[in-house]
Amino acid sequence: MSPGKEGLNYGQREDRGASEFGYGSGLTPPGLEGAPPRLGGRYRAKPPRPPTDPALVQLQRELDGEDD
């Protein structure tokens, strides 16, 4: 460790509470962690479902031993 760096804790911040710049620690306001964006919660993108190929479904059934 370099001299004079003993007190540094990289990647960690001291929680100083809410201010004019944010709500405190975390990405959403306290109490709205699971709320939808329209109610003040955080936006969580969902990827589209992959297309289902019937050949892959059949192969999975064969691998699972369901198709005898």
Backbone as XML, in Angstrom:
<?xml version="1.0"?>
<chain id="A" units="angstrom">
  <residue number="1" name="MET">
    <atom name="N" x="0.848" y="-1.185" z="0.000"/>
    <atom name="CA" x="0.000" y="0.000" z="0.000"/>
    <atom name="C" x="0.888" y="1.241" z="0.000"/>
  </residue>
  <residue number="2" name="SER">
    <atom name="N" x="0.512" y="2.238" z="-0.749"/>
    <atom name="CA" x="1.298" y="3.457" z="-0.845"/>
    <atom name="C" x="1.250" y="4.234" z="0.456"/>
  </residue>
  <residue number="3" name="PRO">
    <atom name="N" x="2.317" y="4.965" z="0.764"/>
    <atom name="CA" x="2.306" y="5.775" z="1.980"/>
    <atom name="C" x="1.206" y="6.833" z="1.922"/>
  </residue>
  <residue number="4" name="GLY">
    <atom name="N" x="0.509" y="7.002" z="3.000"/>
    <atom name="CA" x="-0.534" y="8.021" z="3.079"/>
    <atom name="C" x="-1.884" y="7.570" z="2.570"/>
  </residue>
  <residue number="5" name="LYS">
    <atom name="N" x="-2.032" y="6.325" z="2.137"/>
    <atom name="CA" x="-3.289" y="5.831" z="1.579"/>
    <atom name="C" x="-4.014" y="4.876" z="2.539"/>
  </residue>
  <residue number="6" name="GLU">
    <atom name="N" x="-3.537" y="4.727" z="3.747"/>
    <atom name="CA" x="-4.103" y="3.759" z="4.676"/>
    <atom name="C" x="-5.574" y="4.027" z="4.992"/>
  </residue>
  <residue number="7" name="GLY">
    <atom name="N" x="-5.988" y="5.276" z="5.052"/>
    <atom name="CA" x="-7.347" y="5.608" z="5.446"/>
    <atom name="C" x="-8.365" y="5.584" z="4.316"/>
  </residue>
  <residue number="8" name="LEU">
    <atom name="N" x="-7.925" y="5.376" z="3.077"/>
    <atom name="CA" x="-8.854" y="5.397" z="1.953"/>
    <atom name="C" x="-9.556" y="4.059" z="1.814"/>
  </residue>
  <residue number="9" name="ASN">
    <atom name="N" x="-10.827" y="4.109" z="1.474"/>
    <atom name="CA" x="-11.621" y="2.907" z="1.250"/>
    <atom name="C" x="-12.274" y="3.056" z="-0.114"/>
  </residue>
  <residue number="10" name="TYR">
    <atom name="N" x="-11.609" y="2.572" z="-1.137"/>
    <atom name="CA" x="-12.094" y="2.752" z="-2.499"/>
    <atom name="C" x="-13.390" y="1.985" z="-2.728"/>
  </residue>
  <residue number="11" name="GLY">
    <atom name="N" x="-14.331" y="2.585" z="-3.453"/>
    <atom name="CA" x="-15.587" y="1.941" z="-3.771"/>
    <atom name="C" x="-16.643" y="2.081" z="-2.687"/>
  </residue>
  <residue number="12" name="GLN">
    <atom name="N" x="-16.288" y="2.574" z="-1.533"/>
    <atom name="CA" x="-17.235" y="2.741" z="-0.440"/>
    <atom name="C" x="-17.397" y="4.234" z="-0.155"/>
  </residue>
  <residue number="13" name="ARG">
    <atom name="N" x="-18.644" y="4.621" z="0.059"/>
    <atom name="CA" x="-18.903" y="6.009" z="0.416"/>
    <atom name="C" x="-19.591" y="6.065" z="1.762"/>
  </residue>
  <residue number="14" name="GLU">
    <atom name="N" x="-19.332" y="7.094" z="2.457"/>
    <atom name="CA" x="-19.989" y="7.310" z="3.734"/>
    <atom name="C" x="-21.403" y="7.825" z="3.457"/>
  </residue>
  <residue number="15" name="ASP">
    <atom name="N" x="-22.393" y="7.222" z="4.079"/>
    <atom name="CA" x="-23.770" y="7.672" z="3.883"/>
    <atom name="C" x="-23.989" y="8.937" z="4.703"/>
  </residue>
  <residue number="16" name="ARG">
    <atom name="N" x="-24.190" y="10.032" z="4.036"/>
    <atom name="CA" x="-24.396" y="11.307" z="4.724"/>
    <atom name="C" x="-25.852" y="11.724" z="4.721"/>
  </residue>
  <residue number="17" name="GLY">
    <atom name="N" x="-26.744" y="10.831" z="4.261"/>
    <atom name="CA" x="-28.165" y="11.150" z="4.256"/>
    <atom name="C" x="-28.574" y="11.934" z="3.021"/>
  </residue>
  <residue number="18" name="ALA">
    <atom name="N" x="-29.811" y="12.352" z="3.002"/>
    <atom name="CA" x="-30.354" y="13.081" z="1.861"/>
    <atom name="C" x="-29.773" y="14.495" z="1.792"/>
  </residue>
  <residue number="19" name="SER">
    <atom name="N" x="-29.697" y="14.999" z="0.564"/>
    <atom name="CA" x="-29.251" y="16.373" z="0.345"/>
    <atom name="C" x="-29.950" y="16.899" z="-0.900"/>
  </residue>
  <residue number="20" name="GLU">
    <atom name="N" x="-29.576" y="18.082" z="-1.350"/>
    <atom name="CA" x="-30.184" y="18.620" z="-2.563"/>
    <atom name="C" x="-29.714" y="17.871" z="-3.806"/>
  </residue>
  <residue number="21" name="PHE">
    <atom name="N" x="-28.721" y="16.999" z="-3.661"/>
    <atom name="CA" x="-28.185" y="16.254" z="-4.793"/>
    <atom name="C" x="-28.714" y="14.828" z="-4.882"/>
  </residue>
  <residue number="22" name="GLY">
    <atom name="N" x="-29.426" y="14.342" z="-3.900"/>
    <atom name="CA" x="-29.920" y="12.972" z="-3.954"/>
    <atom name="C" x="-30.682" y="12.586" z="-2.705"/>
  </residue>
  <residue number="23" name="TYR">
    <atom name="N" x="-31.124" y="11.332" z="-2.694"/>
    <atom name="CA" x="-31.941" y="10.813" z="-1.597"/>
    <atom name="C" x="-31.109" y="10.166" z="-0.511"/>
  </residue>
  <residue number="24" name="GLY">
    <atom name="N" x="-29.806" y="10.149" z="-0.641"/>
    <atom name="CA" x="-28.952" y="9.431" z="0.288"/>
    <atom name="C" x="-28.407" y="8.199" z="-0.414"/>
  </residue>
  <residue number="25" name="SER">
    <atom name="N" x="-28.081" y="7.175" z="0.341"/>
    <atom name="CA" x="-27.528" y="5.979" z="-0.296"/>
    <atom name="C" x="-28.621" y="5.248" z="-1.065"/>
  </residue>
  <residue number="26" name="GLY">
    <atom name="N" x="-28.231" y="4.596" z="-2.145"/>
    <atom name="CA" x="-29.180" y="3.870" z="-2.974"/>
    <atom name="C" x="-29.582" y="4.655" z="-4.205"/>
  </residue>
  <residue number="27" name="LEU">
    <atom name="N" x="-30.282" y="3.953" z="-5.113"/>
    <atom name="CA" x="-30.660" y="4.568" z="-6.382"/>
    <atom name="C" x="-32.085" y="5.088" z="-6.404"/>
  </residue>
  <residue number="28" name="THR">
    <atom name="N" x="-32.879" y="4.765" z="-5.409"/>
    <atom name="CA" x="-34.272" y="5.211" z="-5.364"/>
    <atom name="C" x="-34.572" y="5.836" z="-4.014"/>
  </residue>
  <residue number="29" name="PRO">
    <atom name="N" x="-35.616" y="6.634" z="-3.951"/>
    <atom name="CA" x="-35.990" y="7.231" z="-2.669"/>
    <atom name="C" x="-36.380" y="6.148" z="-1.663"/>
  </residue>
  <residue number="30" name="PRO">
    <atom name="N" x="-36.101" y="6.355" z="-0.385"/>
    <atom name="CA" x="-36.483" y="5.384" z="0.625"/>
    <atom name="C" x="-37.986" y="5.106" z="0.578"/>
  </residue>
  <residue number="31" name="GLY">
    <atom name="N" x="-38.352" y="3.821" z="0.627"/>
    <atom name="CA" x="-39.751" y="3.418" z="0.597"/>
    <atom name="C" x="-40.293" y="3.167" z="-0.794"/>
  </residue>
  <residue number="32" name="LEU">
    <atom name="N" x="-39.546" y="3.532" z="-1.830"/>
    <atom name="CA" x="-40.018" y="3.339" z="-3.210"/>
    <atom name="C" x="-39.162" y="2.336" z="-3.967"/>
  </residue>
  <residue number="33" name="GLU">
    <atom name="N" x="-38.467" y="1.456" z="-3.260"/>
    <atom name="CA" x="-37.563" y="0.511" z="-3.903"/>
    <atom name="C" x="-38.291" y="-0.418" z="-4.869"/>
  </residue>
  <residue number="34" name="GLY">
    <atom name="N" x="-39.505" y="-0.842" z="-4.568"/>
    <atom name="CA" x="-40.241" y="-1.750" z="-5.432"/>
    <atom name="C" x="-41.340" y="-1.078" z="-6.229"/>
  </residue>
  <residue number="35" name="ALA">
    <atom name="N" x="-41.442" y="0.229" z="-6.161"/>
    <atom name="CA" x="-42.512" y="0.956" z="-6.844"/>
    <atom name="C" x="-42.230" y="1.072" z="-8.337"/>
  </residue>
  <residue number="36" name="PRO">
    <atom name="N" x="-43.283" y="1.123" z="-9.166"/>
    <atom name="CA" x="-43.072" y="1.332" z="-10.595"/>
    <atom name="C" x="-42.611" y="2.770" z="-10.869"/>
  </residue>
  <residue number="37" name="PRO">
    <atom name="N" x="-42.002" y="3.008" z="-12.032"/>
    <atom name="CA" x="-41.504" y="4.354" z="-12.338"/>
    <atom name="C" x="-42.582" y="5.437" z="-12.283"/>
  </residue>
  <residue number="38" name="ARG">
    <atom name="N" x="-43.807" y="5.097" z="-12.689"/>
    <atom name="CA" x="-44.856" y="6.131" z="-12.693"/>
    <atom name="C" x="-45.221" y="6.595" z="-11.292"/>
  </residue>
  <residue number="39" name="LEU">
    <atom name="N" x="-44.818" y="5.808" z="-10.273"/>
    <atom name="CA" x="-45.078" y="6.195" z="-8.888"/>
    <atom name="C" x="-43.811" y="6.658" z="-8.174"/>
  </residue>
  <residue number="40" name="GLY">
    <atom name="N" x="-42.730" y="6.873" z="-8.932"/>
    <atom name="CA" x="-41.496" y="7.386" z="-8.347"/>
    <atom name="C" x="-40.412" y="6.358" z="-8.149"/>
  </residue>
  <residue number="41" name="GLY">
    <atom name="N" x="-40.655" y="5.120" z="-8.548"/>
    <atom name="CA" x="-39.643" y="4.071" z="-8.401"/>
    <atom name="C" x="-38.654" y="4.071" z="-9.552"/>
  </residue>
  <residue number="42" name="ARG">
    <atom name="N" x="-37.741" y="3.138" z="-9.495"/>
    <atom name="CA" x="-36.680" y="3.039" z="-10.492"/>
    <atom name="C" x="-37.151" y="2.238" z="-11.699"/>
  </residue>
  <residue number="43" name="TYR">
    <atom name="N" x="-36.750" y="2.654" z="-12.882"/>
    <atom name="CA" x="-37.061" y="1.937" z="-14.118"/>
    <atom name="C" x="-36.154" y="0.718" z="-14.227"/>
  </residue>
  <residue number="44" name="ARG">
    <atom name="N" x="-36.738" y="-0.429" z="-14.498"/>
    <atom name="CA" x="-35.984" y="-1.659" z="-14.697"/>
    <atom name="C" x="-36.360" y="-2.225" z="-16.065"/>
  </residue>
  <residue number="45" name="ALA">
    <atom name="N" x="-35.430" y="-2.174" z="-16.980"/>
    <atom name="CA" x="-35.701" y="-2.655" z="-18.343"/>
    <atom name="C" x="-35.856" y="-4.167" z="-18.352"/>
  </residue>
  <residue number="46" name="LYS">
    <atom name="N" x="-36.756" y="-4.647" z="-19.187"/>
    <atom name="CA" x="-36.951" y="-6.086" z="-19.360"/>
    <atom name="C" x="-36.656" y="-6.423" z="-20.813"/>
  </residue>
  <residue number="47" name="PRO">
    <atom name="N" x="-35.773" y="-7.379" z="-21.043"/>
    <atom name="CA" x="-35.485" y="-7.755" z="-22.425"/>
    <atom name="C" x="-36.662" y="-8.508" z="-23.032"/>
  </residue>
  <residue number="48" name="PRO">
    <atom name="N" x="-36.805" y="-8.464" z="-24.330"/>
    <atom name="CA" x="-37.891" y="-9.219" z="-24.958"/>
    <atom name="C" x="-37.666" y="-10.716" z="-24.794"/>
  </residue>
  <residue number="49" name="ARG">
    <atom name="N" x="-38.756" y="-11.464" z="-24.772"/>
    <atom name="CA" x="-38.652" y="-12.921" z="-24.674"/>
    <atom name="C" x="-38.060" y="-13.470" z="-25.964"/>
  </residue>
  <residue number="50" name="PRO">
    <atom name="N" x="-37.175" y="-14.448" z="-25.856"/>
    <atom name="CA" x="-36.612" y="-15.033" z="-27.075"/>
    <atom name="C" x="-37.678" y="-15.824" z="-27.826"/>
  </residue>
  <residue number="51" name="PRO">
    <atom name="N" x="-37.575" y="-15.885" z="-29.125"/>
    <atom name="CA" x="-38.555" y="-16.665" z="-29.894"/>
    <atom name="C" x="-38.439" y="-18.150" z="-29.539"/>
  </residue>
  <residue number="52" name="THR">
    <atom name="N" x="-39.567" y="-18.831" z="-29.533"/>
    <atom name="CA" x="-39.593" y="-20.257" z="-29.218"/>
    <atom name="C" x="-39.559" y="-21.049" z="-30.515"/>
  </residue>
  <residue number="53" name="ASP">
    <atom name="N" x="-38.507" y="-21.808" z="-30.684"/>
    <atom name="CA" x="-38.346" y="-22.647" z="-31.869"/>
    <atom name="C" x="-38.869" y="-24.044" z="-31.523"/>
  </residue>
  <residue number="54" name="PRO">
    <atom name="N" x="-39.868" y="-24.545" z="-32.243"/>
    <atom name="CA" x="-40.420" y="-25.872" z="-31.937"/>
    <atom name="C" x="-39.368" y="-26.984" z="-31.935"/>
  </residue>
  <residue number="55" name="ALA">
    <atom name="N" x="-38.353" y="-26.869" z="-32.785"/>
    <atom name="CA" x="-37.301" y="-27.890" z="-32.820"/>
    <atom name="C" x="-36.509" y="-27.889" z="-31.512"/>
  </residue>
  <residue number="56" name="LEU">
    <atom name="N" x="-36.256" y="-26.708" z="-30.946"/>
    <atom name="CA" x="-35.529" y="-26.632" z="-29.683"/>
    <atom name="C" x="-36.368" y="-27.144" z="-28.521"/>
  </residue>
  <residue number="57" name="VAL">
    <atom name="N" x="-37.685" y="-26.887" z="-28.565"/>
    <atom name="CA" x="-38.584" y="-27.399" z="-27.535"/>
    <atom name="C" x="-38.575" y="-28.922" z="-27.562"/>
  </residue>
  <residue number="58" name="GLN">
    <atom name="N" x="-38.644" y="-29.519" z="-28.757"/>
    <atom name="CA" x="-38.617" y="-30.975" z="-28.901"/>
    <atom name="C" x="-37.287" y="-31.536" z="-28.407"/>
  </residue>
  <residue number="59" name="LEU">
    <atom name="N" x="-36.184" y="-30.883" z="-28.760"/>
    <atom name="CA" x="-34.869" y="-31.338" z="-28.314"/>
    <atom name="C" x="-34.774" y="-31.298" z="-26.788"/>
  </residue>
  <residue number="60" name="GLN">
    <atom name="N" x="-35.281" y="-30.247" z="-26.173"/>
    <atom name="CA" x="-35.251" y="-30.144" z="-24.715"/>
    <atom name="C" x="-36.063" y="-31.270" z="-24.076"/>
  </residue>
  <residue number="61" name="ARG">
    <atom name="N" x="-37.211" y="-31.584" z="-24.656"/>
    <atom name="CA" x="-38.023" y="-32.697" z="-24.141"/>
    <atom name="C" x="-37.266" y="-34.027" z="-24.232"/>
  </residue>
  <residue number="62" name="GLU">
    <atom name="N" x="-36.573" y="-34.219" z="-25.345"/>
    <atom name="CA" x="-35.785" y="-35.450" z="-25.514"/>
    <atom name="C" x="-34.645" y="-35.515" z="-24.493"/>
  </residue>
  <residue number="63" name="LEU">
    <atom name="N" x="-33.985" y="-34.383" z="-24.274"/>
    <atom name="CA" x="-32.881" y="-34.357" z="-23.311"/>
    <atom name="C" x="-33.377" y="-34.584" z="-21.884"/>
  </residue>
  <residue number="64" name="ASP">
    <atom name="N" x="-34.570" y="-34.095" z="-21.576"/>
    <atom name="CA" x="-35.141" y="-34.273" z="-20.240"/>
    <atom name="C" x="-35.738" y="-35.656" z="-20.044"/>
  </residue>
  <residue number="65" name="GLY">
    <atom name="N" x="-35.834" y="-36.452" z="-21.131"/>
    <atom name="CA" x="-36.380" y="-37.794" z="-21.037"/>
    <atom name="C" x="-37.895" y="-37.834" z="-21.015"/>
  </residue>
  <residue number="66" name="GLU">
    <atom name="N" x="-38.541" y="-36.744" z="-21.428"/>
    <atom name="CA" x="-40.007" y="-36.690" z="-21.425"/>
    <atom name="C" x="-40.594" y="-37.290" z="-22.695"/>
  </residue>
  <residue number="67" name="ASP">
    <atom name="N" x="-39.819" y="-37.376" z="-23.741"/>
    <atom name="CA" x="-40.323" y="-37.867" z="-25.024"/>
    <atom name="C" x="-39.817" y="-39.279" z="-25.244"/>
  </residue>
  <residue number="68" name="ASP">
    <atom name="N" x="-40.622" y="-40.260" z="-24.918"/>
    <atom name="CA" x="-40.201" y="-41.661" z="-25.084"/>
    <atom name="C" x="-40.939" y="-42.312" z="-26.216"/>
  </residue>
</chain>
